[in-house]
Amino acid sequence: MNTIGRVAFLNCDPLFYGLDKQWEVLAAPPAWLTGHLLRRDCILAPIPAADYARHADELILLPDIGICSRGEVGSVLVFGNTTLEQMESIALPTDSATSVQLLKYLLGKRNLNPHFELMGPDLESMLAKCDGALLIGDRALEEAKSNPDSVKLDLGTDWLQFTQKPMVFGVFAARKDTPVESLRLAQGILTENLRLFEQNSEQREKVIQWALSRSGLDYERLDRYFGEVFNRIDQEHLSGLNEFLVEACGMQSGAEFAW
C-alpha cells in the first residue's frame, strides 16, 4: 500500500507539495486521519499529538517531522467578544484533539473552568451559542484575517509563555506493525521535500503558490504563516512535545519513535 495520510490544512504543504505524483495521498482533518491510520487506510499520517497519547499502545512516531510552532502559531486561536477570563462557555471544534487538550490545560493553569461544547468549526454559529470559540487551521487563519479584534488567545504563544518551550501540535505516526522499511522510504521522501523547502527559495515559492490556490489568504500572510508553523522537530521541539504528552495528556513517559 502506497497511501500516505495528509492533513487537509495548509500546515503540511512543505512536506506534501508534489507528493501525489509518487504516492496516493489521503487528505482529511487531523482527527479523521487517526482513524484512517488505525484502520490501515494509510501507512503513516500527521495526527494530533493528543491522539498519539491516547493510542500510544498501537502507534509509533516517525522522527524529525511534525507540525510545530515556536510561539505564535496563527492557526490555533480562541475567538470571542469578551476577555478569556469572562468566558463562561467555549465552543470546541470536532477536528483536532491536541488543540482542545492544550486549551483545557492552559485554562487550568489560569484556574479557569468554563463550560465546553463540541460544535462544527463555524465561528458565527459557535459564538452565537458560546462566549468563546476555538478554531484551528485554515479556518482560524481566515477568521483572524476577517475579525482580528475577536482573537483573544494564540495557543502557541501561550504554551511558550507557560513552559518556555515550543509546541508540537501534530506528529507523524504509524501503526507499530507497519514494516519499518516502508516507513523509512515514506519519511525519507517527506524530509527531502522539507529540506528543499527550507533551503531552496524556488521550492518555497512553489509551495506558497500552491497554498494560494487553495486558500483565501494573500501572499504576505502565507509567507508569514510558513515562518510561524514548522515541520521539523529538533531537540527543543522534542522537549516541548514530551512535556505536553506527560503534563497535558497524562502519559507516563514521552514519545516513542520508530528509529
N, C-alpha and C positions, 0 to 999 in steps of 0.2 A: 504494500500500500504506500503510495507516494503522496499522501494528503497531509498538509500542514494547516493547523488552525490559525486564523488571523483575526485579531480583534477588529470590529467594524467601526473603528475610530481612526483618527489620524496619527495617534501616538506611536505606532509601529511602522509608519511609512518608510523610514530609512532602512529598515530590515527587509521589507517586503516588496519594495519597488522592483518591478521586472520579474519577480519570482514565479508568477503564474505561467511563464514561458517554460519553466523547468519542472514545476510541481503543480499538483491540484491544490488549490487554496480554498479553504472553507472559512468564509467570513461570517462572524456572529458577534453579538455583545459578549463582554468578558465572562459573565456568569454562565451564559449558554455554552461557552467553549469548555467549561469544566465538565459539563455533562457529556459533550461530544467526546472529550478525552477519555472519560471513564468508560464510555460505551465503545471505545476503539474506533470511532469515526475518523480519527486523525492520529498521527504518531506523536505529535507534540503540539502545544498551543500556549500562547500567553494567557494566563488566567489570573484572577485576583489573588494576591498573596494570602488573604484570609481564607480563600477556598483551598489553597495548598495546605494551610494549617488544619483544616477540617478533614482532609483526605490524605494526610501525610503517610498513613499506613499503606496506601495504594500508589502514591505518586513520588516521583523523584524530580529534582530540578536540574536544568542544564546550566552550566556555568557561563559567566561573562555577559549575559544579555538579560534585559528586563525592561520595565517601564518605571523610570525613576525621576526624582527631582532633587535639586539642591536648594530648597527654599520654595519660592513662588513657583507654582506649577501651572496656574492659569486655567486649568480644566477640571479642577475638583473644588467646587465652590459652594458655599452656603449663601443663598439669596434671601432677602426679606425686606420688610418695610419698617422694621424696628431693630433695635440692637440685639445681639446674640443673647445677652443676659435677660432681656424682656420676652424672649420667645417661649411661649408656653407649649407650643406644638411645632414639630418639624416634620415635613413630608420627606420620605426617603425613597430613592429610586429603586427599582427592582433589578437593575442591570449591573450592579457592582458591589460585591460583598466587602472588599477592602475599604472603600470609601465610607461605607456605613459603619464598619467596625472602628475605623480610625476616628470618625466624628464622635461616636459614643465615648471613646477613650479620651479624646480631647475635652469633651464636655464634662466628663467625670473629673478631670484634672481641675476644672473650674467649679466643681461642686454644683453643676447644673444638671437638672433631671427633667427635661421637657418630655411631653408625650410624643411618641413617634408613630407615624402612619405610613405604611408602604403604599406607593402610588405609581402610576405610569409617569415617566420622566417628561412632564409638560409643565413648565413653570407657571403659566397662568392658572391652570386648574389646581396645582399644588398650593399656590398662595391664596387661592380662593377658599381653601379649606383649612390651611395651617398658617402659622405666623412666619415660618421659615421653610426653605426647600433646599435640599441637596441635589446638585446636578453634577454630572461628570462628562468628560469627553467633549465631542463637538458641540453638543447642546449647551454645555457650560460656557464654552468659548463664544458661541454665537449670542447667547443671552447676556453675557458680560459686555459684549460689544454694543448691544441694543439698550441695556439697562445697567450701566456702570455703577450708578449710585445705589443699586439694590444689592451689590455684592458686599457681604458682611464678614466673610471669612474665606481665606485661601488655606486649605488644609495642609498643603506642602509647607507653606510659610510657618504655620502654627506648630507643626510637628518639629521643624527645625528649631524653633524658639524654645520648645519644651525640652528637647533631647540633645540639641547641638549636633544632630546627625541628619543626613539626607534620608529621604523616604523612598522606599521601593513599593509602588502600588501594584505592579504586576510582575509575575515571574513566568519563565518558560518552563513548562512541566511536561512530563511524560509518565506513562504507566511504568511501574517498576519492572514489568515483564516484557517491555519493549526491547528488542535486540539493540545493544549499545552501538553496534556498527551503523545502524540506520540513524540513530540519534547523532552520532558524530558527523555523519555526512550532512544531515539537515542543518545542524548547528554550525557547521563549517561554512555553508553557503550563506546563512544569515549573518554570521560575524564578518564574512568577507564583504557583504553588502554594507554593513555598518562601517567597516574600515574605509570603504570607498566614499561613503557619505561624509565621514569625519575628515578625510584627507584630500578629497578631490572636489574643488569648487563647482565643476561642471556637473558632477553627480548630485551634489547638494541642490543645485538649481533645478535639475530634473525632478527631484523628489518634491520640492516646493511647488513646481508647476503641476505635478500630479495631484498634490493636495488641493491646489487652487481649483482644479477641475471638478473636485468632489465636495467642496465646502462653500459656505457663504462668506468666508473670511478673505480679507485682502492680503496682498503680498507681504506688506510690512508686518502684519500680525502673525502670519505664518512663519516668517523669518525669525521673529522673536520667539514664537512658540517652540520652534526646534532648538532654541537655546535654553528653554525652561524645562523641557522634557528630555531626558537622556535615556539611551537604550543600552549603555554599557555599565555593567555592575563592577565597580572596583572594590577595594577592601573597605573603604569608608562606607559605600553603599551597603556592603555585606553586613557591616556592623549595625547599620540602621535597620536592615531587614531583620536581623536576628533579634534586635530589641523589640521590634513590632511583633514578631511571631511569639515571643515569650511574654512580653508585658501586656500587649493588647489582645492577643489571640489565645493566651493560656497554654502554649506549647511548653513542654518540659525542657526542650533543647531547640536549637535553631535549625537552619536549613540543611538538608542533606542533598548532595549533588551526585550526579551520575558518574563523574570522574573529577 
